[in-house]
Amino acid sequence: MHARDVPQTPAGEPRAAWPDEVVFEEKHEVHSYIIARTMNIETRKKGDVVIVDFQGRLAVGVGDEVLPRLVTTLLDEGNRKILLNLSEMDYIDSNGLGELVQSLKTSKRFGAQLVLLKPQDRVRKTLRLTNLLPMFSVYETEAEALKSFTA
């Protein structure tokens, strides 16, 4: 996703946000995506690892398909080490689970690694109950997760 994908308004003219609008800002290697006020996604880099920080919900109607599109964009840019930080994701439904699985499959197809960082209890329980947790490498600290990419 690039800044050119976000509609622009003439300078100085306010406008109301659309419900599914993606807002893009670049702040020193941090990219922010605010989706429908219920999910915020920021990407940052540590070495050759892209860290995707989630905040909020990954559910139907909340930025549908945003995660697979973001992962595909990161892969197209040549990134092969992706860390999904779920420590601030407070809810995931079946649609969000599908997006996680799709993202993992896409990453593998590109020969990339995609790992999860510290899913909250509610998200971890959902992954466990659906038998999806074993598909992912999951780490409790960012340092552990970053170290896993060098192994």
ROROLO-931696 format. One record per atom (N, C-alpha, C): residue in three letters; x, y, z. Coordinates in steps of 0.02 Angstrom, whole numbers, plus 32768, in hexadecimal, padded with zeros to 4 digits. Each point is the difference from the previous one (the first is absolute). Last residue first. Layout:
BEGIN
ALAXYZ;...
This chain:
BEGIN
ALA838F7C838290;ALA800C7FB8800D;ALA7FF97FD87FC0;THR7FD280EC801A;THR80467FF27FF1;THR80117FB78008;PHE7F2780598033;PHE800D800A7FB8;PHE80477FF07FEE;SER7FB27FFF80E3;SER7FE97FC47FDB;SER800E80067FB5;LYS802880B6809B;LYS80357FCE8001;LYS7FED7FC27FD6;LEU7F5F80A88024;LEU803380187FD2;LEU803A7FCE7FFB;ALA7F567FD1809C;ALA7FE67FFB7FBC;ALA803580177FCD;GLU802F801880E6;GLU7FFD7FB97FEC;GLU7FEB7FF87FB8;ALA7FF980D98058;ALA80467FEA7FFA;ALA80037FB67FEB;GLU7F2F80638032;GLU801880157FBF;GLU80487FE87FF6;THR7F5D7F70809C;THR802380408002;THR801980117FBA;GLU7F7F7F3C8024;GLU7FE5802A8036;GLU802480448005;TYR7FC77F4D7F26;TYR803380148031;TYR7FE180318032;VAL7FC27F397F2F;VAL7FE78035802D;VAL8035800D8035;SER7FCA7F857EFF;SER803480088033;SER7FEB803C802A;PHE7F4A7F677F76;PHE8028803C8006;PHE80387FF78033;MET7F577F5A7FCF;MET801880147FBE;MET803380388004;PRO7F847FA680C1;PRO803C7FDB7FEC;PRO801C80137FBB;LEU7F3180668052;LEU803C80168025;LEU803F7FD97FEA;LEU7F167FD87FB9;LEU802D80267FD4;LEU804180138022;ASN7F287F8C804E;ASN803A7FD77FED;ASN802E80227FCE;THR7F3C8057807C;THR7FF67FF17FB9;THR803A7FD57FE4;LEU8001804B80E3;LEU7FC07FDD7FF7;LEU7FF47FED7FB7;ARG80C180848036;ARG80057FBC801C;ARG7FC17FD87FF2;LEU800580E57FC5;LEU802E7FDA7FD5;LEU80057FB78017;THR7F8480918087;THR7FDD7FF67FC0;THR802C7FD87FD0;LYS8061804180CA;LYS7FCC7FCD800C;LYS7FDA7FF17FC0;ARG809C80B07FFC;ARG80237FBF8006;ARG7FCD7FC88009;VAL7FAD80DB8005;VAL80157FEE7FBB;VAL80227FBC8000;ARG7FC5805880D1;ARG7FC27FF47FD9;ARG80117FEA7FB9;ASP80B380418092;ASP7FE07FC18014;ASP7FC47FEF7FD5;GLN80B780977F8B;GLN7FDD80068040;GLN7FDA7FBF800D;PRO80E17FFD7F6C;PRO7FB8800B7FFA;PRO7FDF80058045;LYS810080097FAF;LYS7FD78009803C;LYS7FB6800F7FF3;LEU808E7FE87F29;LEU801A80178040;LEU7FC7800B8031;LEU80397F687F0C;LEU7FD38027802A;LEU802280138042;VAL805D7FC97EF2;VAL7FF77FE78044;VAL7FD480308028;LEU80647FB67EFA;LEU7FCF802B8021;LEU7FF47FE18045;GLN80BA7FF17F1E;GLN7FEB7FEA8043;GLN7FCE8032801B;ALA803D7FB97EF1;ALA8009802D8039;ALA7FEB7FDF8041;GLY7FF17FBE7F0C;GLY803D7FEA8022;GLY8011802C803C;PHE7F3A80087F6D;PHE8037802E7FEE;PHE80427FEA8020;ARG7F3B7F888031;ARG80067FFD7FB7;ARG803A802B7FE7;LYS7FC3800980E4;LYS80237FC27FF0;LYS800B7FF97FB5;SER7F7E80B6804A;SER804680078016;SER80297FC37FED;THR7F187FF87FDE;THR8020802C7FCF;THR804A80098011;LYS7F7D7F888099;LYS80097FDA7FC2;LYS8023802A7FCB;LEU7FC7806B80CB;LEU80347FCE800B;LEU800E7FD97FC0;SER7F4D80977FFD;SER804080248003;SER803A7FD0800A;GLN7F257FAB8009;GLN801080147FBC;GLN804480237FFD;VAL7FAC7FCA80D3;VAL80147FC47FDD;VAL801380117FB8;LEU7FAA80AF8083;LEU80417FE9801B;LEU801A7FC47FD9;GLU7F28804F7FCD;GLU8033802F7FE8;GLU80467FEC8019;GLY7F467F86804E;GLY800C7FF27FB9;GLY8035802E7FE3;LEU7FB8802A80D9;LEU80277FC27FFF;LEU80117FED7FB8;GLY7F6F80B4801F;GLY804480128012;GLY802E7FC48001;ASN7F1C7FD97FDE;ASN801A80267FC7;ASN804A8013800D;SER7F877F9B80AF;SER80127FD07FCC;SER801C80227FC1;ASP8021809180D6;ASP7FCA7FD37FF0;ASP80167FD27FC7;ILE807580A180D2;ILE80057FE57FBC;ILE7FC67FD17FF5;TYR806A80CB80BC;TYR7FCB7FD47FE8;TYR800F7FEA7FB9;ASP809180938082;ASP7FD57FE88036;ASP7FC97FD07FE9;MET810580607FC5;MET7FC47FEA7FDD;MET7FD37FE08033;GLU80E08051802D;GLU7FCB8031800A;GLU7FC17FF07FD8;SER80C47F747FF9;SER7FF9800F8047;SER7FC98033800F;LEU80617F927F2E;LEU7FB97FFC8011;LEU7FF380138049;ASN80BE80117F2B;ASN7FFA800E8047;ASN7FB580048011;LEU80987F8D7F35;LEU7FBF801D800F;LEU7FF88006804B;LEU80D57FED7F48;LEU7FEB7FF38045;LEU7FBE8023800C;ILE80A97FAA7F26;ILE7FC780288016;ILE7FEA7FE98046;LYS80C37FEB7F2E;LYS7FFA7FF28047;LYS7FCB802E801C;ARG8047800E7F1E;ARG7FF87FB88008;ARG7FFA7FEA8049;ASN7FED80E17F3F;ASN80057FEB8046;ASN7FF27FB58005;GLY7FF1808E7F34;GLY803D7FD9800D;GLY800A7FEB8048;GLU7F4380747F8C;GLU8037802F800B;GLU80417FDB8012;ASP7F367F877FE3;ASP8011801E7FBF;ASP803A80318006;LEU7FA77FA580C6;LEU80257FCD7FDB;LEU8016801B7FBC;LEU7F7680898084;LEU80427FF98020;LEU802B7FCD7FDA;THR7F2280197FB9;THR8027803D7FF1;THR80467FFA801D;THR7F687F578036;THR80147FFB7FB9;THR802A803C7FEC;VAL7FA2800380D6;VAL80367FCE7FFC;VAL80187FF97FB8;LEU7F47808D8023;LEU803C801C801E;LEU803B7FD07FFB;ARG7F2D7FB57FBA;ARG801980337FD2;ARG8041801E801A;PRO7F8D7F64808B;PRO80207FE07FC6;PRO801C80337FCD;LEU7F8D805D80BB;LEU803D7FDD8013;LEU80207FDB7FC5;VAL7F2D80717FE7;VAL8038802E8006;VAL80417FDC8012;GLU7F127FAD7FDB;GLU80387FEF7FD4;GLU803C802E8007;ASP7F2D8063806E;ASP80017FBE7FE0;ASP803A7FF97FD0;GLY7FBC80AB80B8;GLY80397FFD7FD3;GLY80077FBC7FDE;VAL7F4C7FFA8097;VAL8034802D8019;VAL803D7FF87FD3;GLY7F3B7F7A7FE4;GLY7FE980467FFC;GLY803480328018;VAL801C7F0F805D;VAL7FD9800F7FC4;VAL7FE880488002;ALA80D77FDB8090;ALA7FBF7FDF7FFB;ALA7FDE80147FC0;LEU80CE803280B2;LEU80067FE67FBC;LEU7FC27FD57FF5;ARG804580D680B6;ARG7FDD7FC37FED;ARG80107FED7FB8;GLY80A2809980AA;GLY7FB87FFD7FF5;GLY7FE87FBB7FEB;GLN80F580547FCE;GLN7FDC8019803A;GLN7FB67FFD7FEF;PHE81087FA27FA1;PHE7FB780057FFC;PHE7FE5801E8040;ASP80F87FF57F71;ASP7FDF80098041;ASP7FB5800B7FF5;VAL80DD7F947F78;VAL7FBD801B7FF4;VAL7FDD80018043;ILE810A7FF37F9D;ILE7FD37FF38038;ILE7FBF80247FF2;VAL80E07F9F7F6E;VAL7FCA80308002;VAL7FD27FEB8039;VAL81117FD17FD1;VAL7FBF7FE78015;VAL7FCD80398000;ASP80F580097FD9;ASP7FDC7FE97FC4;ASP7FBC7FE28011;GLY806280AE80A6;GLY802C7FDA7FD3;GLY7FDB7FEE7FC2;LYS7F5C80538081;LYS803A7FF5802B;LYS802E7FD37FD8;LYS7F1780A57FC6;LYS80367FD07FF1;LYS80347FFF8037;ARG7EE380377FE0;ARG8042801C800E;ARG80337FCA7FF1;THR7EE180457FEC;THR80387FD57FEF;THR80418025800E;GLU7EEB80028056;GLU803E80247FF1;GLU80347FCD7FED;ILE7EE280198024;ILE80397FD67FEE;ILE803A802E7FF1;ASN7EFA7FF8807C;ASN803880297FEC;ASN803A7FD17FF2;MET7EDF7FF88023;MET80407FDF7FF7;MET803480337FEA;THR7F22803E802A;THR80017FC6802D;THR80407FD87FF9;ARG7FBD80C87F7C;ARG800780128046;ARG80007FC58031;ALA80077FF87F06;ALA7FBE8004801F;ALA8002800B804B;ILE80E67FE37FA6;ILE7FC97FE37FDC;ILE7FC28004802B;ILE810780647FD9;ILE7FC980038030;ILE7FC27FEA7FDB;TYR81197FF17FE7;TYR7FC27FF47FDD;TYR7FCA80018036;SER8117804C7FE2;SER7FC47FF68027;SER7FC37FF87FD3;HIS81227FE98007;HIS7FC6800C7FD5;HIS7FC37FF1802A;VAL8113803E8026;VAL7FC47FE4801D;VAL7FC680137FD2;GLU80E5804B7FDF;GLU7FFC7FB87FF6;GLU7FC57FE08024;HIS801380EF8016;HIS80417FE0800C;HIS7FFB7FB47FFD;LYS7F29805E7FD3;LYS802580208037;LYS80407FD9800A;GLU7F19801E7F52;GLU80447FE58006;GLU802580278035;GLU7EF07FBD7FC1;GLU803180338013;GLU80447FDE8002;PHE7EED7FD27FAD;PHE80467FEE7FFB;PHE802A803B8016;VAL7EF77F8F8012;VAL8028803D8005;VAL80497FEC8002;VAL7F0A7F937FAB;VAL80437FF08016;VAL802780417FFF;GLU7EE97FC58010;GLU803980257FE6;GLU80417FE8801E;ASP7F087FC48014;ASP80347FD07FF3;ASP804080207FE5;PRO7F3E80848041;PRO80037FCB8031;PRO80397FCE7FF4;TRP801B81017FB7;TRP7FD47FCA7FEB;TRP80087FC78030;ALA8026810B803D;ALA80207FC17FEF;ALA7FCC7FCD7FEA;ALA7FEC81117FE2;ALA7FF07FCA802E;ALA80227FC07FE8;ARG806480F97FD3;ARG7FD07FD17FE4;ARG7FF57FC98033;PRO8079810E7FD1;PRO7FF17FC58029;PRO7FCF7FD27FDD;GLU80BC80B17F9A;GLU7FB97FEF8000;GLU7FF47FC2802B;GLY80DC80627FD0;GLY7FD9802C802C;GLY7FB67FF08002;ALA80857FA97F2E;ALA801F8019803D;ALA7FD1802D8026;PRO7F967F457F62;PRO8026803E7FF7;PRO801980198044;THR7FE37EFD7FF0;THR7FD280397FFD;THR802A803E7FF5;GLN80247EE77FC9;GLN8017803F801A;GLN7FC980357FFC;PRO80137EDF800F;PRO7FE5803B7FDF;PRO801880408023;VAL808C7F1A7FF6;VAL7FD38023802D;VAL7FE7803F7FDE;ASP80A47F6A7FA2;ASP7FC17FDD8004;ASP7FCC8023802B;ARG80E880457FE4;ARG7FD880127FC5;ARG7FBC7FDE8000;ALA80A57FD480A7;ALA7FDE803F800B;ALA7FD580137FC5;HIS802C7EFD8021;HIS8029803A7FF9;HIS7FD7803F800A;MET800C7EE18028;MET7FD6803A8000;MET802C803D8000;
